């Protein structure tokens, strides 16, 4: 599944926007973690349903055999089976809930990093070379952030080289300008002396 980026610009904390959750360093759509984790959550749900169906079927078979071979044990086995089904259901729901929470947190780490990188690349696209992509310690996409930071450092170095070259050219132009001004003054003095008829 691809990462869905939000086109919503960063907002002041006081402005509520429907459907958008404000996180520490990025803006994400509220459904992104659920949308990205839906496939794996459905797979776990199917596994839990199949396991509970197998357990239910084995309980039904145990009761059927008890009715045939030991009818006096049927009430005790039925009570144990009912308790086992309740605990199985509780454990299944607990596993599903824990998986969903862990999946949302995992997607959150990826989505948060992706939104931060996109926002910083947008600033870079507007010409801001002071951008430095910073992710939280446990965020994913660190290698992408490092590559972006490396590229930005290269752009800064090239910009510094160009600024240094332009400054050198400005100094040279200024020195040529001073020499040109001195030479013009000497030529004007010579012309003045020539007009005056002085040797």
PEUR-V644263 format. One line per field, one symbol per residue. ss: DSSP state (H for helix, E for strand, - for the rest). phi: phi as a letter, one per 40 degrees, with the letter a starting at -180 (. if undefined). A space follows every 10 residues. Layout:
ss = ???
phi = ???
This chain:
ss = ---------- ---------E EE----EEE- -HHHHHHHHH HHHHHHHHHH HHHHHHHHHH HHHHHHHHH- HHHHHHHHHH HHHHHHHHHH HHHHHHHHHH HHHHHHHHHH HHHHHHHHHH HHHHH----- ---------- -HHHHHHHHH HHHHHHHHHH HHHHHHHHHH HHHHHHHHHH HHHHHHHHHH HHHHHH---
phi = .ccccccccd bcccccbcgb bcbdbabbcc cdcccccccc cccccccccc cccccccccc ccccccccca cccdcccccc cccccccccc cccccccccc cccccccdcc cccccccccc ccccccgccc cbcbbcdccc gccccccccc cccccccccc cccccccccc cccccccccc cccccccccc ccccccgcc
